[in-house]
């Protein structure tokens, strides 16, 4: 299992599966092999819809809210 956090506030957003983390990694650019953060916005969520679980999609939508986007980081439990 993988915990997702808001980088700015360090708030735990929720826990997702390894498959969801892989969906993020497959869809988004990583700056290096040890990169553990992603910028998420509405377009990112649309890109992930159908590739990731509904749990991850809902979690990301809640994290972005009505804002322009949010930087998230992941951490294995």
Beta strands, then each sheet from edge to edge (+ up, - down):
strand 1: 2-6
strand 2: 12-16
strand 3: 37-40
strand 4: 70-76
sheet 1: 2+ 1- 4+ 3-
end
